[in-house]
Amino acid sequence: MSLDPRTVTVSDFPDWLRAVDTGFLRPHAATQEEIALRLTHTDLARVQGVFDAGRCVATFRSFAQELTVVGGATVPADAITTVTVSPTHRRRGLLGRMMAVDLAAAKERGDVVASLIAAEYPIYGRYGFGPAAWTTEWEIDVPRAGLDPRRPVPDEADGGRIDLVDGDAVRALGPELHDRLAARQHGVVSRGEQWWLRSTGVHVPASETWTEPFYAVYRAADGTVDGLVTYRADARWGDGKQPLNTATVSDLIAATPAAERVLWRFVCSVDWITTVRTGRRAPDDLLPFFLPDPRAARVVTQADWLWLRVLDVPRALTARTWDTEAAVVLEVHDATGLTAGRFLLDASPAGASCAPTTRSADLALGAGELATLCLGDESVARLAALGRVDELRPGAVTAADALFRAPRRAWCPDMF
Ligand SMILES: CC(=O)SCCNC(=O)CCNC(=O)[C@H](O)C(C)(C)COP(=O)(O)OP(=O)(O)OC[C@H]1O[C@@H](n2cnc3c(N)ncnc32)[C@H](O)[C@@H]1OP(=O)(O)O
């Protein structure tokens, strides 16, 4: 089999899109207009394909992204997406080949991490990725929640207000609000203009069906837009006259916990809504505790979500903040060589330094474990108990465990 791996050209692009649809098991429906539109915002230099007798059989794309790390700073990330290999060509190393090309380019460019949402858990660990942010979805049994249906939301004491708005308003208000979320929540990834156009129904691929959602913004007492929720409702009735509607939230972002509280209570207060599906939230989301009976929020999904791969150890570890003080020498094993080495991390609440060292190592770990730890969402002690972090100096696990932890869980609200 003579295969041609290459960077995709404009003339390759329609067949490349066809191959993506094949890999993701969906009917190929892209129109000429859609293909032309996608080309306007696709950096072809970062689109790879493998061709067999002129036909695309493998796809891979990356794009520039900013990732918020612990403490609110952002680092440049190499966001990987649309990874597919045709079922006729799987398990011949095509993904491995495309991944190596992309990660080498990302490292060369100066990206600090690579990021992706893994379709299946077993795929990406071998490339040095690890799950760095998990996600939880709840279903709220509204009648059980104990909220008072006679009260307006927000109540008068709040002083703020909620307005139903349209997609134009969301595109106007959303980016600034999202910037404020990103500044306070590690794990958040940047949303470019395309994200807003797609999520408000302006640019929807032909393979997807668009249903116009409801959008509501929360303005605090001083008029600042502090929150935005997007939800859709079904039309289920029991006995023909008993409303049993479910509201499914596709996005709820807020700049303050007070705004989160008002918006969740608002969705639960909509007449006819008896069930609320929350969409992807952080595992430690405040949501259940906004309800008088937190047990009314039942976990329906809990899973790994954002996977990271560290490309630059010193920059990944110095960009974040640290709540305690410790110096630890990490021996990083990385079969690809991208980050292998021994690094002295000297961290304190005042800042951190991290650089290659010849000192003896305190802890040994793989690149995937480092990725899993870097947003503070996993415990060093747990990884040590699993045999995935080796303690080389007594006490190092305890010290590193306290050091790496973040006050709140990481949260990546987006699929990309
Ligand atoms: C970020 C994203 O886009 S996530 C979406 C990923 N894509 C999909 O899930 C679509 C359906 N699946 C596919 O298209 C393909 O099976 C892919 C892309 C996942 C893998 O492509 P392949 O070319 O078969 O992978 P490749 O041959 O390079 O395999 C590399 C290794 O990963 C392993 N591997 C690949 N996919 C899987 C999987 N789904 N489960 C377990 N192991 C896997 C292979 O066995 C191989 O292992 P080895 O190195 O020990 O021999």
The ligand as a MOL file (V3000), in Angstrom:
LIG
                    3D

  0  0  0     0  0            999 V3000
M  V30 BEGIN CTAB
M  V30 COUNTS 51 53 0 0 0
M  V30 BEGIN ATOM
M  V30 1 C -9.1730 14.6380 19.2830 0
M  V30 2 C -10.0810 13.7680 18.4710 0
M  V30 3 O -10.3580 14.0650 17.3360 0
M  V30 4 S -10.7160 12.3750 19.1890 0
M  V30 5 C -11.3970 11.4210 17.8350 0
M  V30 6 C -10.5630 10.2310 17.5070 0
M  V30 7 N -11.1490 9.5810 16.3510 0
M  V30 8 C -12.0480 8.5780 16.4500 0
M  V30 9 O -12.3500 8.0810 17.5170 0
M  V30 10 C -12.6900 8.1350 15.1640 0
M  V30 11 C -12.6780 6.6090 14.9990 0
M  V30 12 N -11.3290 6.0340 15.1730 0
M  V30 13 C -10.3460 6.2980 14.3090 0
M  V30 14 O -10.4860 7.0530 13.3630 0
M  V30 15 C -9.0080 5.5880 14.5220 0
M  V30 16 O -9.2300 4.3390 15.0820 0
M  V30 17 C -8.0260 6.3530 15.4310 0
M  V30 18 C -7.7910 7.7470 14.8330 0
M  V30 19 C -8.5750 6.5320 16.8380 0
M  V30 20 C -6.7090 5.5970 15.5480 0
M  V30 21 O -6.0780 5.5950 14.2830 0
M  V30 22 P -5.0150 4.4520 13.8680 0
M  V30 23 O -4.3250 4.9290 12.6300 0
M  V30 24 O -5.6870 3.1470 13.8590 0
M  V30 25 O -3.9940 4.5280 15.0460 0
M  V30 26 P -2.4920 3.9480 15.0020 0
M  V30 27 O -2.4240 2.7930 14.0410 0
M  V30 28 O -1.5450 5.0720 14.7910 0
M  V30 29 O -2.4360 3.4250 16.4680 0
M  V30 30 C -1.5350 3.8160 17.3870 0
M  V30 31 C -1.7240 3.0020 18.6310 0
M  V30 32 O -2.9350 3.3880 19.2680 0
M  V30 33 C -3.7580 2.2430 19.4680 0
M  V30 34 N -5.1300 2.6800 19.3100 0
M  V30 35 C -5.5940 3.4930 18.3610 0
M  V30 36 N -6.9080 3.6890 18.5380 0
M  V30 37 C -7.2810 3.0060 19.6400 0
M  V30 38 C -8.5080 2.8170 20.3080 0
M  V30 39 N -9.6390 3.4000 19.8890 0
M  V30 40 N -8.5160 2.0500 21.4100 0
M  V30 41 C -7.3760 1.4450 21.8450 0
M  V30 42 N -6.1770 1.6040 21.2230 0
M  V30 43 C -6.1340 2.3560 20.1290 0
M  V30 44 C -3.3140 1.2730 18.4090 0
M  V30 45 O -3.6460 -0.0470 18.7530 0
M  V30 46 C -1.8310 1.5060 18.4040 0
M  V30 47 O -1.2570 0.8600 19.5170 0
M  V30 48 P 0.2870 0.4080 19.5350 0
M  V30 49 O 1.0870 1.6800 19.3530 0
M  V30 50 O 0.4410 -0.2080 20.8570 0
M  V30 51 O 0.4210 -0.5210 18.3570 0
M  V30 END ATOM
M  V30 BEGIN BOND
M  V30 1 1 1 2
M  V30 2 2 2 3
M  V30 3 1 2 4
M  V30 4 1 4 5
M  V30 5 1 5 6
M  V30 6 1 6 7
M  V30 7 1 7 8
M  V30 8 2 8 9
M  V30 9 1 8 10
M  V30 10 1 10 11
M  V30 11 1 11 12
M  V30 12 1 12 13
M  V30 13 2 13 14
M  V30 14 1 13 15
M  V30 15 1 15 16
M  V30 16 1 15 17
M  V30 17 1 17 18
M  V30 18 1 17 19
M  V30 19 1 17 20
M  V30 20 1 20 21
M  V30 21 1 21 22
M  V30 22 2 22 23
M  V30 23 1 22 24
M  V30 24 1 22 25
M  V30 25 1 25 26
M  V30 26 2 26 27
M  V30 27 1 26 28
M  V30 28 1 26 29
M  V30 29 1 29 30
M  V30 30 1 30 31
M  V30 31 1 31 32
M  V30 32 1 31 46
M  V30 33 1 32 33
M  V30 34 1 33 34
M  V30 35 1 33 44
M  V30 36 1 34 35
M  V30 37 1 34 43
M  V30 38 2 35 36
M  V30 39 1 36 37
M  V30 40 1 37 38
M  V30 41 2 37 43
M  V30 42 1 38 39
M  V30 43 2 38 40
M  V30 44 1 40 41
M  V30 45 2 41 42
M  V30 46 1 42 43
M  V30 47 1 44 45
M  V30 48 1 44 46
M  V30 49 1 46 47
M  V30 50 1 47 48
M  V30 51 2 48 49
M  V30 52 1 48 50
M  V30 53 1 48 51
M  V30 END BOND
M  V30 END CTAB
M  END
